Amino acid sequence: MIRLFFLIPILMCAIWYWYLNTNNYTVKDGLKGFGYIFAFNAIIIGFFVLMLFLTD
C-alpha cells in the first residue's frame, strides 16, 4: 500500500490540470493550487509514515 502513495499527488494534479483546462486557465494561473496539492500530500504521507514507524 505504501508503495502506491506516489499515485495520490499525481492523480490530484491530473484532476487539477483537467479543471484548469476546462475553465480556460493556464498552468501558471493554477500554480498555487499545485503547491497546495503537494503540501497536503506531503503532510498526509508524512503522517502515515510516522504511524508506520510508531506502530511497528
Secondary structure as the mmCIF struct_conf table of DSSP 4:
data_model
#
loop_
_struct_conf.conf_type_id
_struct_conf.id
_struct_conf.beg_label_comp_id
_struct_conf.beg_label_asym_id
_struct_conf.beg_label_seq_id
_struct_conf.end_label_comp_id
_struct_conf.end_label_asym_id
_struct_conf.end_label_seq_id
HELX_RH_3T_P HELX_RH_3T_P1 ILE A 2 LEU A 4
TURN_TY1_P TURN_TY1_P1 PHE A 5 PHE A 6
HELX_RH_AL_P HELX_RH_AL_P1 LEU A 7 THR A 22
TURN_TY1_P TURN_TY1_P2 ASN A 23 ASN A 24
TURN_TY1_P TURN_TY1_P3 VAL A 27 GLY A 30
HELX_RH_AL_P HELX_RH_AL_P2 LEU A 31 THR A 55
#
